[in-house]
Amino acid sequence: MMRRAKPLRQQFAQLSLILFGSCLLAFAYYHINFQNHLSEGGFVGLALLAKYGFNLPPAATMLVLDIPLFIMAWLLKGRQFIWNTILASLAFSGFYELFERFSPIVINLSDYMPAASLLSGVLTGLATGIILRFGAATGGDDIMSVLLSKYTGLSIGTIFLLMDCMVLSLSFLYLPVKEVLYTILAVLIASQVINWTIGKGTIEEEENVHGHVRGVSASHR
């Protein structure tokens, strides 16, 4: 049974929430993570490890990691997911650039790092959860979490946590121990917030279920 096109108002609401999530994520990464020297997990963390260990340019490393997963997502999740992901990725980069250049806000929690970890975890988890909840991702590591969650039965937040902790554990090679430990705390909080925000599933999964139920009901009339 073919999926019906979403009403224009519903599409606008979905894209608006994806943009809001991207803006919130950029705000948190710049004003909390960057300004308080929290580390990076995921593919960004792997790119930094490649720079540290093999002097590889992070941008090229990110591209090599992202492209195969974008192709897999195109095949497994569909074209709309990819277009939404491209929108979210571009919006995140654009918002981050704007915050970096023009934001007067400084959130200095260097003397209160547990608070920095808590704020980072809540904001990044909420932002990532919103983006995923409404059918997008911000990069290859997000896509990998969605795909692994689908085929392993683990929650997306748990996959995020496992991947980030593996990368961050390697970051002990070149980053201060305190910085990495506070980042791991932020990741632990973010993983729980992601699970809470996504709830039972993404909007596409709910539509598939509801469409299937409607189709079954119609076939029995």
Secondary structure, DSSP 8 states (H G I E B T S, - for coil): -------HHHHHHHHHHHHHHHHHHHHHIIIIIITTT----HHHHHHHHHHHHH---HHHHHHHHHHHHHHHHHHHH-HHHHHHHHHHHHHHHHHHHHHHHH-------TT-HHHHHHHHHHHHHHHHHHHHHTT--SSHHHHHHHHHHHHH---HHHHHHHHHHHHHHHGGGTS-HHHHHHHHHHHHHHHHHHHHHHTT--HHHHHHHHHHHHHHHHHT-
